Amino acid sequence: MKMKHKMITLAAVFLASVCSFGFGGRAEAAGGKILVAYFSYQGHTAGVAREIAAQTGGDLFEIVPVTPYPGYDECLDVAKAEKNNNARPAFEGNVENMADYDVVFVGYPIWWYDAPMIVLTFLESNDLSGKTVIPFATSGGSPLSDSLDSVRASAAGATIGEGILANDAGDVAPWISGLGYAK
Ligand SMILES: Cc1cc2nc3c(=O)[nH]c(=O)nc-3n(C[C@H](O)[C@H](O)[C@H](O)COP(=O)(O)O)c2cc1C
C-alpha cells in the first residue's frame, strides 16, 4: 500500500514536470521568448527594465538614440518639437532576432503626456504582428494611459497586454506574476 502511494506520487511529480517544461509552455517563454526593450533618458525606466528582465528571464534591448538627447531643459524643447512634428528619431541598431520573441515589453519615460517619439520609431521598425506588446513607463506623475493610443497605433498587428506605470518599484513583481511571466 505504501509502495503504491509512492508510485502515484512519483507519477504525479513526473507529469507536473512534463507539463511545466516539456512542451514549450511558460518555461520556454521565460527562458528566451521574452524581450524587454526600453528607452530611458535619465535611468529610471532602465532600472525597471532590468528588473523585468531579471524576473521574467527575458532579454534586454536598449533603444539608444543615434543623436543623443541634450541636457534636461533643452531636451524638453527637443522632445516637444519631435512630438509636434510627428518625428521618428533614429535609434542605434535593432533587435536581430525579433521573430524569436512572443512577448515584447516596451518601456519608456512619459514625455509630454505620451510615449517618446523614438519609441514609436522602434515599434514601427519591427514586425510585431501576432506578438503581445506590454508597455511600461515611468513618469513625473502622468499615467501610462496617456501613451497607449500611440503605442497601439505603432505596434501594428500586436495584442497590447496589461501595462503598468512603474514609478513604484514594488509594483513590478506582483504585476509580472499577475501576467503569468514570472520565471
Ligand atoms: C522631455 C521630457 C518630457 C517629460 N514629460 C513628462 C510628462 O508629460 N509627464 C510626466 O509625468 N513626466 C514627464 N517627464 C518626466 C519623466 O517622465 C520622468 O522623470 C521619468 O521617470 C524619466 O524616466 P527616465 O529616467 O527613464 O528617462 C518628462 C521628462 C522629460 C525629459
The ligand as a MOL file (V3000), in Angstrom:
LIG
                    3D

  0  0  0     0  0            999 V3000
M  V30 BEGIN CTAB
M  V30 COUNTS 31 33 0 0 0
M  V30 BEGIN ATOM
M  V30 1 C 11.3400 65.7010 -22.3300 0
M  V30 2 C 10.6260 65.2900 -21.0830 0
M  V30 3 C 9.2550 65.3400 -21.0120 0
M  V30 4 C 8.5820 64.8910 -19.8700 0
M  V30 5 N 7.2090 64.9330 -19.8570 0
M  V30 6 C 6.5500 64.4170 -18.7830 0
M  V30 7 C 5.1280 64.3890 -18.7530 0
M  V30 8 O 4.4310 64.7800 -19.6890 0
M  V30 9 N 4.5240 63.8830 -17.6510 0
M  V30 10 C 5.2400 63.4210 -16.5670 0
M  V30 11 O 4.6410 62.9760 -15.6070 0
M  V30 12 N 6.5940 63.4240 -16.5720 0
M  V30 13 C 7.2730 63.9060 -17.6550 0
M  V30 14 N 8.6370 63.9010 -17.6720 0
M  V30 15 C 9.3580 63.2630 -16.5390 0
M  V30 16 C 9.7790 61.8420 -16.8750 0
M  V30 17 O 8.6850 61.0790 -17.4150 0
M  V30 18 C 10.2420 61.0910 -15.6260 0
M  V30 19 O 11.2500 61.8110 -14.9810 0
M  V30 20 C 10.7230 59.6820 -15.9650 0
M  V30 21 O 10.7190 58.8590 -14.8160 0
M  V30 22 C 12.1280 59.6770 -16.5340 0
M  V30 23 O 12.4660 58.3710 -16.9330 0
M  V30 24 P 13.9550 58.0150 -17.3860 0
M  V30 25 O 14.8400 58.2100 -16.1750 0
M  V30 26 O 13.8900 56.5700 -17.7880 0
M  V30 27 O 14.3340 58.9170 -18.5100 0
M  V30 28 C 9.3140 64.3790 -18.7780 0
M  V30 29 C 10.7130 64.3660 -18.8310 0
M  V30 30 C 11.3690 64.8190 -19.9710 0
M  V30 31 C 12.8790 64.7790 -20.0370 0
M  V30 END ATOM
M  V30 BEGIN BOND
M  V30 1 1 1 2
M  V30 2 1 2 3
M  V30 3 2 2 30
M  V30 4 2 3 4
M  V30 5 1 4 5
M  V30 6 1 4 28
M  V30 7 2 5 6
M  V30 8 1 6 7
M  V30 9 1 6 13
M  V30 10 2 7 8
M  V30 11 1 7 9
M  V30 12 1 9 10
M  V30 13 2 10 11
M  V30 14 1 10 12
M  V30 15 2 12 13
M  V30 16 1 13 14
M  V30 17 1 14 15
M  V30 18 1 14 28
M  V30 19 1 15 16
M  V30 20 1 16 17
M  V30 21 1 16 18
M  V30 22 1 18 19
M  V30 23 1 18 20
M  V30 24 1 20 21
M  V30 25 1 20 22
M  V30 26 1 22 23
M  V30 27 1 23 24
M  V30 28 2 24 25
M  V30 29 1 24 26
M  V30 30 1 24 27
M  V30 31 2 28 29
M  V30 32 1 29 30
M  V30 33 1 30 31
M  V30 END BOND
M  V30 END CTAB
M  END
